[in-house]
Amino acid sequence: MFSNLPHLNEPTTESFRDRIATVDETGKRKWVYAYKPKGRFYTIRTLLSIFYFIIFFGLPFIQINGRPLFLFNIPKASFILFGKVFWPQDFFIFGLTMITFIFFIILFTAAFGRLFCGWACPQTNFMEMMFRKIEFMILGDGAAQKQLKNAPWSSKKILKVSLKHIIFYLLSFTIANFFLAYIIGMSELQKIINEPVTEHVIGFASLLIFSGVFYAVYAFFREQACTVVCPYGRLQSVLLDKNSMIVAYDYKRGEPRGNAKKQASDHLGDCIDCFQCVKVCPTGIDIRNGVQMECVGCTACIDACNNVMEKLNRPKGLIRYASENSIANGEALHYTTRMKLYTFLCVLVLSVLSFILFTRKDIDATVIRTPGILYQEIGKDSISNLYNIKVVNKTTENIPLKIKGVDGFVTIKTIGKDDFIDVKKEGQGAGSFFVIVPKNKIKTRKTELKLELYAGDKKVAATTTSFLGPVSE
């Protein structure tokens, strides 16, 4: 069941709702004047957001072996995860990562609802835990903001509104700098900051564009990013079921609603229809109308309702984390076998992906026989094949690579003045070499040979190739 709330955060007559809560029947945007939450969940979320901001603003400074911990350099098609470089040749890993991500989203949402949105999503954290808090400090609570909006322009109103937007833009500019650092790296960002703008026109323009986007989102677009743009909210309707953990209103305990003074005489439920849960909702919905697309699971309504129940000396939890089945049956939310299974599968797919990421080789070599050339006879007792090799060096050091055969009878001769292939750091190298094998070791038309690449005395890669030759009698 959904409701149409013509004026957000205020008591209204309920009816079926065929549009999102922040748009009226004419399609016009309705601004949400959310009240400041207060309670246990809000305190925990505040502490977690501080931890989140430390990570977001701190990671670009962390380096491993001279590389940033994370870098997503899309223009150069170079990606760094946990200090490891990934090139276009590693595209299959990103494909696997996307499959894992989608699989994880499906399983996680089916078990835990939109827990990610309310507690870990960057949009929610920055909007509710940073920009909204600043708005509360400058403009006051929801009621004060609405009153200021309707008040005529005065020096006080101009000062407050201007101060808010100036701070919002400065914060957006700061976030844009760090966001860009995840793309080009902190060292390149410092060059843009310290060197003349004329030398970094594209970089500086990117900063201004990102700043404008973030400012527009947090100053004007706000909750619309979750309800209109983000596909996750629309996906949850097909991912949730009656056992999913959601922020839910206990209608069995709360209905029928009524004034607190009439509760005892009229045998009403615990809900006193105070609309505190609606007033604190950052997306402007009434959680009492059931699961709704706009709900991001921020728990603001839980804290608001618990505060009211505490004042009325009634049990908390009228709005709480629950499943539809647990409310219908009057049971507490259980960590069901299904949730355990989904959690296990989530951990499993993440473990498999992590194993692939951390065991990925820093040196990749591709060896192929030179096309159009058959084997060559060397003397009376040996056969040679000519090969081409391409090597990708994903480390931060220049590496001279020497090719060796695993079998003792195999001889390698590199073409060129050196007997090794020099590969630049984070680059590619190529070369050609002969593989020489005694005739008496060739038993079939094609013989599989194993080759190894060494950097000094350390084996860094291995590959196999086919050796073409006559069948010995």
C-alpha positions in Angstrom: 0.0 0.0 0.0 1.3 3.5 -0.8 0.2 7.0 0.1 0.0 10.3 -1.7 1.4 13.0 0.5 0.7 16.4 -1.1 2.7 18.2 1.6 5.8 16.3 2.7 6.4 15.8 6.4 2.9 16.8 7.4 -0.3 14.8 8.3 -2.5 14.2 5.3 -5.3 12.0 4.0 -3.9 8.7 2.6 -4.6 7.4 -0.9 -3.1 5.2 -3.4 0.2 6.7 -4.7 1.1 6.2 -8.4 4.2 8.5 -8.3 7.2 9.1 -6.2 6.8 11.0 -3.0 8.8 14.0 -4.1 6.6 14.8 -7.2 3.0 16.1 -7.1 0.2 15.2 -9.5 1.3 17.8 -12.0 4.9 16.5 -12.0 6.3 19.4 -10.0 9.1 18.8 -7.6 8.2 18.8 -3.9 11.1 19.8 -1.6 11.8 17.6 1.4 12.4 19.6 4.6 13.7 16.7 6.7 14.0 17.1 10.4 17.2 16.1 12.2 17.1 12.6 13.5 18.3 11.8 17.0 18.9 8.3 18.4 21.1 5.3 18.7 21.1 4.4 15.0 21.8 8.0 13.9 24.8 8.1 16.4 26.2 4.9 15.0 25.8 6.1 11.4 27.5 9.3 12.3 30.5 7.4 13.7 30.6 5.1 10.7 30.4 8.1 8.3 33.5 9.6 10.0 35.3 6.3 9.3 34.0 6.4 5.8 35.3 9.9 5.2 38.7 9.1 6.6 38.9 6.2 4.1 37.7 8.3 1.2 40.0 11.3 1.8 42.9 9.1 3.0 43.2 6.4 0.3 44.7 8.6 -2.4 47.7 9.3 -0.2 48.4 5.6 0.4 51.0 4.0 -1.9 52.4 0.5 -2.3 55.8 0.2 -4.1 55.3 3.7 -5.5 51.8 3.1 -6.7 48.5 4.4 -5.3 46.4 1.8 -3.5 43.5 2.5 -5.9 43.6 4.2 -9.3 41.0 4.1 -12.1 42.8 5.8 -14.9 40.1 5.5 -17.6 41.8 7.7 -20.2 45.0 5.5 -20.1 43.1 2.3 -19.6 45.2 1.6 -16.5 43.6 0.4 -13.2 45.3 -0.2 -9.9 43.7 -2.3 -7.2 45.6 -2.9 -3.9 48.8 -1.7 -5.6 48.5 -4.1 -8.6 48.2 -2.8 -12.1 45.5 -4.0 -14.5 45.8 -3.4 -18.2 43.3 -4.0 -21.0 44.7 -7.6 -21.2 43.1 -8.2 -17.8 39.6 -7.3 -19.1 38.3 -10.7 -18.2 39.0 -9.9 -14.6 36.8 -6.8 -14.8 34.1 -8.9 -16.5 34.3 -11.4 -13.7 34.3 -8.5 -11.2 31.0 -7.1 -12.7 29.4 -10.6 -12.6 30.5 -11.0 -9.0 29.2 -7.5 -8.1 25.8 -8.2 -9.7 25.6 -11.6 -8.0 26.6 -10.1 -4.7 23.9 -7.3 -5.1 21.2 -9.9 -5.8 22.1 -12.1 -2.8 22.8 -9.2 -0.4 19.6 -7.4 -1.2 17.5 -10.5 -1.0 18.8 -11.2 2.5 19.4 -7.7 3.9 17.4 -5.3 1.8 18.8 -1.8 1.2 21.3 -2.0 4.1 24.0 -0.8 1.8 22.1 2.3 0.8 21.5 3.5 4.4 24.9 2.7 5.8 27.6 2.6 3.2 26.4 4.3 0.0 28.6 7.4 -0.8 25.5 9.4 -1.9 23.8 8.8 1.4 26.9 9.4 3.5 27.8 12.6 1.9 24.2 13.9 1.7 23.0 12.9 5.2 26.2 12.9 7.2 28.0 15.9 5.7 25.8 18.3 3.6 22.6 17.8 5.6 24.4 18.3 8.9 25.9 21.6 7.6 22.4 22.6 6.5 21.0 21.9 10.0 23.8 24.1 11.5 23.2 27.0 9.2 19.5 27.0 8.5 18.1 25.0 11.4 15.8 22.0 11.5 13.2 21.1 8.8 10.5 23.5 10.2 13.0 26.4 10.3 14.2 25.7 6.8 10.6 25.7 5.5 9.9 28.9 7.4 13.0 30.5 5.9 12.1 29.4 2.4 8.6 31.1 2.7 10.0 34.2 4.4 10.6 37.4 2.3 14.2 38.1 1.3 16.1 40.0 4.0 19.8 40.5 4.9 19.6 37.6 7.4 18.1 35.2 4.8 20.6 36.3 2.2 23.4 35.7 4.6 22.3 32.2 5.6 21.4 31.0 2.2 24.6 32.4 0.7 26.7 30.9 3.5 25.1 27.5 2.9 25.8 27.5 -0.8 29.3 28.8 -0.5 30.2 26.0 2.0 28.4 23.5 -0.2 30.4 24.5 -3.2 33.7 24.5 -1.3 32.9 21.0 0.0 32.0 19.9 -3.6 35.2 21.3 -4.9 37.2 19.4 -2.2 35.4 16.1 -3.0 36.0 16.7 -6.7 39.7 17.0 -6.1 39.8 13.7 -4.2 37.5 12.1 -6.8 39.9 13.1 -9.5 42.8 11.8 -7.5 41.3 8.3 -7.8 41.4 8.7 -11.6 44.8 10.4 -12.3 46.6 9.9 -9.0 47.6 12.2 -6.2 50.9 13.2 -7.8 49.2 14.3 -11.0 46.6 16.2 -8.9 49.3 18.0 -7.0 50.8 19.1 -10.4 47.4 20.6 -11.4 47.2 22.4 -8.0 50.8 23.7 -7.9 51.7 24.3 -11.6 50.2 27.0 -13.9 46.6 26.4 -15.1 47.7 26.8 -18.7 49.8 23.5 -18.4 46.8 21.5 -17.1 43.7 23.0 -18.9 42.0 19.6 -19.2 42.7 18.6 -15.6 41.5 22.0 -14.2 38.4 21.8 -16.4 37.7 18.3 -15.1 37.9 19.7 -11.5 35.4 22.4 -12.3 33.0 20.0 -14.0 33.2 17.5 -11.1 32.7 20.3 -8.6 29.6 21.5 -10.5 28.1 18.1 -10.7 28.7 17.4 -6.9 27.3 20.8 -6.0 24.2 20.3 -8.1 23.6 16.9 -6.7 24.0 17.9 -3.0 22.5 21.4 -3.1 19.5 20.8 -5.5 19.1 17.2 -6.8 19.6 15.6 -3.4 17.3 12.6 -2.7 16.3 12.5 -6.4 19.6 10.8 -7.0 18.3 7.8 -5.0 14.7 7.8 -6.2 15.1 8.8 -9.8 18.6 8.1 -11.1 19.9 5.1 -9.0 18.7 1.8 -10.5 19.2 0.0 -7.2 15.9 1.3 -5.7 13.9 0.1 -8.6 15.7 -3.3 -8.6 14.9 -3.9 -4.9 11.2 -4.5 -5.7 12.1 -7.6 -7.6 14.9 -8.7 -5.3 13.1 -8.5 -1.9 10.8 -11.2 -0.6 8.8 -11.7 2.7 11.9 -12.9 4.5 14.2 -10.0 3.5 15.4 -7.7 6.3 13.9 -4.2 5.8 13.1 -1.1 7.8 9.4 -1.9 8.6 6.4 -0.7 10.5 4.8 -3.2 12.8 1.2 -2.7 11.6 -0.1 -5.4 13.9 1.1 -3.6 17.0 0.5 0.0 15.7 -3.0 -0.2 14.1 -5.5 1.2 14.4 -3.7 4.6 14.9 -5.0 7.3 17.1 -4.4 10.1 19.5 -2.4 9.1 22.6 -5.1 10.3 25.0 -7.7 8.0 23.4 -5.5 4.9 23.3 -6.9 3.2 26.3 -10.6 4.0 25.8 -10.8 3.3 22.1 -8.5 0.3 22.1 -6.1 1.8 19.6 -2.7 0.6 18.6 0.6 2.0 19.7 1.0 4.4 16.7 -0.3 7.8 17.8 -0.2 9.2 14.3 2.4 11.8 15.3 4.1 11.8 11.9 7.6 12.0 13.4 8.7 9.1 11.2 7.6 11.1 8.1 9.2 14.3 9.2 12.7 12.8 9.6 12.5 10.8 6.3 15.1 12.2 3.8 13.0 10.9 0.9 9.7 12.2 2.2 7.8 8.8 2.5 5.6 7.4 5.2 7.2 4.1 6.2 3.8 3.0 7.7 2.6 2.4 4.1 4.9 -0.6 3.6 8.0 -1.2 1.5 8.5 1.6 -0.9 11.0 2.2 -3.7 12.2 5.5 -2.1 13.2 4.0 1.2 17.0 3.9 1.5 17.0 2.1 4.9 18.6 5.1 6.7 16.8 4.2 10.1 15.9 7.8 10.8 12.3 6.8 11.2 13.3 4.0 13.7 15.1 6.6 15.9 12.2 9.0 15.7 9.6 6.4 16.6 11.7 5.0 19.4 12.0 8.4 20.9 8.2 8.8 20.9 7.6 5.3 22.4 10.2 6.0 25.1 8.3 9.2 26.1 5.0 7.2 26.2 6.6 4.5 28.3 5.9 1.9 25.6 8.2 -0.7 24.1 10.5 0.5 21.3 10.5 -1.2 17.9 7.2 -0.1 16.5 9.4 0.7 13.5 12.4 -1.6 13.3 14.5 -3.9 11.2 12.2 -6.8 10.4 10.9 -9.0 7.6 7.3 -9.1 6.5 6.9 -12.6 7.8 8.3 -11.7 11.2 5.7 -8.9 11.5 2.9 -11.1 10.3 3.8 -13.9 12.7 4.7 -11.6 15.6 8.3 -13.1 15.8 11.6 -11.4 16.1 13.8 -11.1 13.0 15.9 -14.3 12.7 19.1 -14.9 10.9 17.5 -17.6 8.8 19.0 -20.5 7.0 18.3 -18.7 3.8 20.2 -15.6 5.0 23.1 -17.8 6.2 23.2 -19.5 2.7 23.2 -16.1 0.9 25.9 -14.8 3.2 28.0 -17.9 2.6 27.6 -17.5 -1.2 28.5 -13.8 -1.0 31.6 -14.6 1.0 32.4 -17.4 -1.5 32.2 -15.3 -4.7 34.2 -12.4 -3.0 36.8 -14.9 -1.9 37.1 -16.4 -5.4 37.5 -12.9 -6.9 40.0 -11.9 -4.3 42.1 -15.0 -4.9 42.1 -14.2 -8.7 43.1 -10.6 -8.0 45.9 -11.4 -5.6 47.4 -14.4 -7.5 47.4 -12.5 -10.8 50.9 -12.5 -12.3 53.0 -9.4 -12.7 54.6 -10.7 -15.8 52.5 -11.9 -18.7 54.2 -13.5 -21.7 52.8 -14.7 -25.1 55.0 -16.9 -27.3 54.0 -17.9 -30.8 55.9 -19.5 -33.6 56.9 -17.0 -36.3 54.2 -17.4 -39.0 55.2 -18.6 -42.5 58.5 -20.2 -41.3 58.9 -23.9 -41.0 61.6 -25.6 -38.9 65.3 -25.3 -39.9 67.9 -28.0 -39.7 71.1 -27.1 -37.9 73.9 -29.4 -38.8 73.0 -33.1 -38.9 71.5 -33.5 -35.4 69.5 -30.5 -34.4 66.3 -28.7 -35.4 65.4 -25.0 -34.7 62.2 -23.0 -34.7 61.9 -19.2 -34.7 59.5 -17.7 -32.2 58.2 -14.2 -31.3 57.6 -13.2 -27.7 55.5 -10.3 -26.3 55.9 -9.5 -22.6 53.7 -7.2 -20.4 55.5 -5.9 -17.3 53.0 -4.8 -14.6 55.7 -4.0 -12.0 57.3 -0.7 -11.2 60.8 -1.8 -12.3 62.6 -2.3 -15.6 63.1 -6.1 -16.0 65.6 -7.9 -18.2 64.1 -11.3 -18.9 66.0 -14.4 -19.9 64.2 -17.3 -21.6 65.1 -20.9 -20.6 63.7 -24.2 -21.5 62.4 -26.5 -18.8 63.9 -29.6 -20.5 67.6 -29.8 -20.4 68.0 -30.6 -24.1 66.4 -27.4 -25.2 68.7 -24.5 -26.2 67.5 -20.9 -26.5 69.2 -18.3 -28.6 67.8 -14.7 -28.4 68.1 -12.6 -31.6 70.0 -9.4 -30.9 73.1 -8.2 -29.2 71.8 -9.2 -25.7 70.7 -12.7 -24.5 67.7 -11.2 -22.7 64.6 -9.2 -23.5 64.4 -5.8 -21.8 60.9 -4.8 -20.6 60.3 -1.3 -19.3 58.3 -0.8 -16.1 54.6 -0.8 -16.5 55.2 -1.4 -20.2 55.6 -4.0 -22.9 58.5 -5.7 -24.6 59.0 -7.9 -27.6 61.6 -10.0 -29.2 62.5 -13.0 -31.2 64.5 -16.2 -30.4 65.4 -19.6 -31.7 64.6 -22.8 -29.9 67.0 -25.6 -30.8 66.2 -29.2 -30.1 68.1 -32.4 -30.9 66.6 -34.5 -33.6 66.5 -37.6 -31.5 64.2 -35.8 -29.0 61.5 -35.2 -31.6 59.0 -38.0 -31.7 56.0 -36.3 -33.3 55.3 -33.6 -35.9 54.5 -31.2 -33.0 56.2 -31.4 -29.7 55.0 -29.4 -26.7 57.7 -27.4 -25.0 57.7 -25.6 -21.7 59.5 -22.3 -21.5 60.3 -20.2 -18.4 61.2 -16.5 -18.0 63.7 -15.4 -15.4 64.5 -12.0 -13.9 68.0 -12.8 -12.6 67.6 -16.1 -10.7 63.9 -15.6 -10.0 61.3 -17.3 -12.2 58.6 -14.8 -13.0 56.6 -16.5 -15.7 56.1 -19.7 -17.6 54.4 -20.6 -20.9 54.1 -23.5 -23.3 54.5 -23.6 -27.1 54.6 -26.1 -29.9 57.8 -27.1 -31.6 57.5 -28.1 -35.3 59.9 -30.7 -36.7 60.3 -34.0 -38.6 59.6 -37.3 -37.0 62.8 -39.0 -36.2 63.3 -42.6 -37.5 
